[in-house]
Amino acid sequence: MKLDSISIYDNVLEYICLELSRPLGKIQNKYKENIEEIRLRTGMPLNVYLKGGNYFVSLDGELSKNVEKALLVKPDYIHKTFQLISNYSIYAFQEEIKNGFITLKGGHRVGIGGKVLYGSGGIETIRNISSLNIRIAREKIGISNNIIQYIIDYNTSISKTSVLIPILC
């Protein structure tokens, strides 16, 4: 079953604490289908990114450029959300956390910001999580049309030549 953009957005809200998912769920559908990122930063306004711009989210789910109407993200909201993202088992995600992100069901990625602890083998973990950046994965039909000719050769096999092509989405 293929999910539409609004359903995909609503599924991501399951990983966000109720204090934030309720206002995010109240956002109008015409905006939900275009939201690319949900940004949670301790002590900062709840923020979403869509159509090339950042918008603050109010308690009522209204989007605005006015920071004064925004809902502030409390440390407890970050903690609760991180528990949901890790399914209450942070240790099961230690390898992903070392890379700075966790991948959710559906291909969504959550970037993690906090205090990085280094050891002899490099990054050991991230503690005191202070920000989460949730990038919503969506299918983009036709995005590869301009580069496919460089990847697939005339007989529909993967090209043996290596070509580096900048991809702008």
C-alpha angles and dihedrals in degrees: 000000000000115000122218121231094262093051090048090053092047091050090056090055089067087074094054125082117258093249088065103025092059095059091039089052091054092061111117115264092239087066098036092064091058102041109119101175140021112204122203118184124168112255092003131104120276104259138191130190120217137152092002096308142095119234132186119229122223126209087261093054095254117148118223144157087223108101092197091071094050127112111241118231111234123207089246090058090056091048094049092046092049089052090053092047091051093042088240090296108098092167091061088062099045094116092051092044089055087059091053099248145064122217115222130205107286094036096279114149129213116203113210126214125188143093110334116215116205128201136174091286096048126258111018100179146320117252135182091035107212103168141031124191112195113200112198114221116219133170113252110201115215096009091129098045094104096049104034091092088064093050104040119048126212096280093054096253127121110278115253092213118086115228124176112215124179110233117209116190 
